[in-house]
Amino acid sequence: MYNFNVRVYGLLINDNNEILLSDEQEYGYQFIKFPGGGVEYGEGLTDALKREFMEECFAEIAIERHFYTTDFFVKSAFNDSQIISVYYLVKNIAPLDLSFKIIPYDFDELSDVMQSFRWVKISNLTEDDVTFPTDKHVVKLLTTPPQPLPEGEGL
């Protein structure tokens, strides 16, 4: 039997048009993603995202709007589940009290689970800056200007 794994992520963009990335090492793997994580049983998506930001970034956030939900098949890199990821544009309610790094995987201490954060200019952001397929797709959406609809289509 295959299970679904619902994930929720926040796209936090600062006043310098930089987006927050999370460098992590867990389960013997290193990966770069947007802040967020798994939805727990009994949680709604936005409650899970607010909890994840408190756990990872010690930050209270406001949800601005839905940005993207996975619309293609993604198998988990860690087990046999299918990943469904939901992304929201978010704003921090108070200034972030984190140590921001410049280079990937610049962890302050060694442990089983490690995490550090970096700001990356959206104008410099590429799909190679993140690890997972859905995050790569979100980077493409963030960095590709919207195409106009052909004449006669739309509202």
Buried (B, 14 or more C-beta within 10 A) or exposed (E): EEEEBBBBBBBBBEEEEBBBBBBBBEEEEEBBBBBBBEBEEEBEBBBBBBBBBEEBBEBEBEBBEEBBEBEEEBEBEEEEBBBBBBBBBBEBEEEBEBEEBEEEBBBEEEEEEBBBBBBBEBEEBEEEBBBBBBBBBBBEEBEEEEEEEEEEEEE
